[in-house]
């Protein structure tokens, strides 16, 4: 389990979930944008509830390991979805990222690498 410290509070969640959330926060900050993510968290009474985190460029977050007697919170589908979002935000090698980086490619004549019809 990991405890995410965020905006003056904290939430206890599964290790894989917390790590994926931190990766998403990093990519969002690098892009200068924000998004929300809903994650399962351990409530004070020992039940599993939900928390919605707003992640953005100004987010300050720390995730630390936590030892508990409670079974690890797992949500493989959520982790896959968060990682999909991370991948979608990450820069893609070989694609122009700055104006002028498309030297040698003319959008008026290059149609998917084929000659215009």
N, C-alpha and C positions, 0 to 999 in steps of 0.2 A: 504494500500500500504506500501511497505517497500523499503528503499534505501539500496542497497548493495554497500559498499565501498570496493574497490578492486584494488590493484596495482596502486595507485595514482589517480584513477578515481572513478566514481560511476554510478550505474544504478538503475532506479526506476522500480519496478515490483510489481506483486501481492504478498500479504502476504504469502499465502500458497506456492507459487513458491519460494520465498526467503527462507522460513523456510526449504523447501525440499533441496534446494541448499546447505544450511549450513550443514544439516545432511549428505549430500553426501560428502561434503568437509571433514567433520570430519572422516567418514569411510575411505575415500581414504588416509587421513593422517595417520590413525591408521594402514593401510596396507602398507604404504610406497610406494604408487603408485600414478599415475596421470590419469586424464581423462578430457574430455571436456563435456560441456553441453551448449545447445542453449536454451535461454530463451527469452520470449517476454519482451520488455522494452518500457517505455514511452520516446519518443524522445522530443527534445527541442521544436519542433513545435506542440506538442500535439498529434502526431500520434503514433501508436504502431509500433515499429520496432523489430529487433532481435539483441541479443548480444550473442557472444560465449565466455564462460568463461573457462579458463584452470585451473583446480583444482588439487592440488597436496600437498605433504607433507610440502612444504615451503609456501603455500598460506596463506596469512594473509587477513582475510575477517571480516567485521563487517556488520551486517544487523540491521538497526534501523527503527522504524516506521516513516512514513511520512504522513502528512496530505495534501491532495490535493482536488481540486474540480473535478478531473477526476475520472471516474468510475473505480473501482477496476479491474485490469487485472486478468483474470481467465483463466486457462487452466487445467481442471481436468485431461485430458489424460496425459499431461506432468507431473503433480504432481504424478500421479500413476506410470508413468515410472521411475521417479527419485526415488520414494520410493521403487520400485522393485529393482533398482540398489543398494540402501542402504541396503536392506534386503539381497541381494546376497553377499554383501561385509561383512556383520556382521558375527561375529563368531557364529557357530551353536552349542548349548549345546549338549554334548554327542558324538560329533565327535572329533577324535584326532586332536589336533592342534600343538603338539610338537612331535618331534621324540621320540619314546619310550612310548608315551601315549597309544599305541594300545596293551597294555599288555592284554593277554587273547584272542586276536584275531590273527589268523594265516591266512594270505592271501592265503597261498598255500592249506589250507584245508577247510576254512570257506567260503562257497559259499552262500551268502545271508542268512545266518543263518541255512542252510540245510547241511546235510552230503554230502560229495562229491559223485558223481555218479560213 
